C-alpha cells in the first residue's frame, strides 16, 4: 500500500498525464483538419523542426490564399489551443518526475544532488521556453496580418532551429526520466 506521499505523487503524475493526453488528442484532431484544409501540407514537419526555411515560406504564402483561410484559422487554434497548454503540462510532468526520481540515483558515477540536480531540473524548463518561443514566433509569422519585418526575415530560419532545440531538450528530459525510473524499478543505483 503506497504511503500518502506516494499517493500524492501518483495523483499529480496521472493528472498531468491526463491533461497531456487530452491536449495531444485535440492537437492531433486539429492537425488532421489542418492537413485536409491545407491540401496535404505535413504540419508535423513544422512541429518537429524538420521543415526547411523554404517549406515555412511556402506555408506562409499558401495560408494567405483566400481558399486556404480555414487552414490559417486551424493553425492559429493549434498554437492558441492545445499547444498553449501542452508544453507547460509536459514540463510540469518532467519536473515532478525528475524531482521525485533523480535524487535516488546517480549520473556519471556521482549522486544526483546540488548542481547536478539543478542542471537536470533545468532540462524541462529549457524545453518549455523553446516551445513557447517557437509558438510565439509561429503565431506572429503565420498571422493573416502583416508581421513586423524582423519576423518576416528571421522566422523561416529560426522556426526549424527552435523546433530542433525544443525536441532535443524534450527527448533528453524524457530519456533521463526513463533511465531513473528503470534503475529504480530494477533496484540498481548505477549503470556504470
Secondary structure, 3 states (H helix, E strand, C coil): CCCHHHHHHHHHHHHHHHHHHHHHHHHHHHHHHHHHHCCCCCHHHHHCCCCCHHHHHHHHHHHCCHHHHHHHHHHHHHHHCHHHHHHHHHHHHHHHHHHHHHHHCEECCEECCHHHHHHHHHHHHHHHHHHHHHHHHHHHHCCCCCCCHHHHHHHHHHHHHHHHHHHHHHHHHHHHHHHHHHHHHHCCCCCC
